[in-house]
Amino acid sequence: MRYVVMVSHGEFAPGLRSAVFMMTGPKDEVLCTNLRADMSADQFQDNFRELVAPIAADDEVILLCDILGGSPMTKSLEVLSERGLLDTAIVLTGMNMPMAMTAVIMKDVLEDREALKNTIISEAQNAVAEFKPVADEDSDDDI
């Protein structure tokens, strides 16, 4: 089985998971945990260790992290390494809604790990854009 695991500072990962579930419905293989202001990095690591305990050695993890090199990422990687899951993990940073949605939807569609990784990254990058509203002169509505 492929798991999508989201980690972040603050409430970002739980909020993003909730938003993804609004679109996909709840999924047992989509997990998250977060480093709150009132906890240490070691406490986060203990929470992550408990979160991924059900993941078996033959499972795969897609780890989505908010910030490259942040404590949620580094502590998660330590646990995945301890568990022997790091070699088969896909680890991505700069987590956003399109990244999470694509990971959740495509994880069971694309068998090829490289294609899956590239699809997730492409969707995440394509979502970062400037939107320029254009006023419609025929409309009295403001955007």
N, C-alpha and C positions, 0 to 999 in steps of 0.2 A: 504494500500500500504506500502511496505517496501522501505525506503530510505537509500542509502549509503551516508554518509556525511564524507568527509575527511577534517581534519584540521592539520595545521602545522605551523612551523616557516619558514620564507622565502618563496620561490616559490615552495617548495616541493609538497604541495597538488595540486596546479593548474597544475604543470608539470606531476604529477602522474595521475591525472584525464585525461589529454590530452593523455598520453600514453595508459591508459586503453581504451579510446575511439578509439584509432587506432586499437585495437583488437576487440572491441565489437560494435563499432558504438556509436554515441551519445545517451544518455539516460537522459530524464528529471528528473528521480528520483535519479540521481547521482550528488551530490552537493559538493562544496568545498569552503573553504575560508582560508585565511592565515594571520598570524601576521607578518607584514612587519617591517623592522627596523625603519621606520619613523612613526610608530603608537604605541599608548599605548595599554595595555591589555584591557582597557575599550573600546577603539575604536574597537578593534577586537571583543569584546563581542557584541557591537552594530551591527557590520556587521553580526555576527553569528545569532543574534536575527532576523535580517531582512531576512537572508538566509532561516531560518527554519520557517518563518511566515506562509507559505502555508501548512505546515505539520499539519494535523488534529489530534485530540485527539485519534482517533482509528487507526492511522498510527503507524508504527514502524520505529525506527531509528537504523541503524548500524553505530556507530560513530568510525571512524578509526583515530587514533591520532599518531603523529610522536614520541612523548616522553611522558612516564609516568610522570604525575605530572607537565608538562609544562603549561604555561599560556593558549595556545590554548585548551588544554584538560580541565583544571579547569574552564575556563570561559564558554566553551561549556556546561559542565555539569551543571553549574549554570543556564544557559538558559533552558536546557532541563528540569531541576527540576521546574523552574518557570512555564513552559508550561505543566507540568504533564506528560511529555514524558520519564522521566528517568526510571521509574519502568519497562517499556517494552523495553528499549534500550539495545542493545548489544554494549559494549564499549571495544574496543581493542586498544592496543598501540604497538609501534614498527612497524608501518605501512611500508609495502613494496609492490612491484608490485604483487607478487603472492597473497598476502593477499587481495589487492584491487580487482584484477581480480576475485578471488574466491567469494568474497562478492557480486560483481556485477552480476556474472553469476549464483550463487547458491541461491541468496536471494528469487527468485521466484520459485525455484525448491524444496528446502527443507522447508517444513512447520514447522517442529519441530525446535524450537529455539535452543535447546541444541545441536542437530545434526548440525545445521547450524553453530553455534559458534565453535564447535569442528572441523568441516571441514575447516573453515577459518583459525583457529589457526594451524591446522596440515599442510595445504598448505604453510602457511607463514614460519613455522619452517623448513619444509623439503627443502625450497629453500635456506636456509643458509647452505652453504657447501663449502668446498675447492675444486677447480678444479685443477687437476694436469695434465698439458699437457705432452704428451709423444711424443718424437721425433720419427718420422717414418724414419728409416734408409734408406728406399727405395725412399724417397722423398727428393727433393732439396728445397721444400717449407718450410719456417719457419712459425711457428704459432705466 
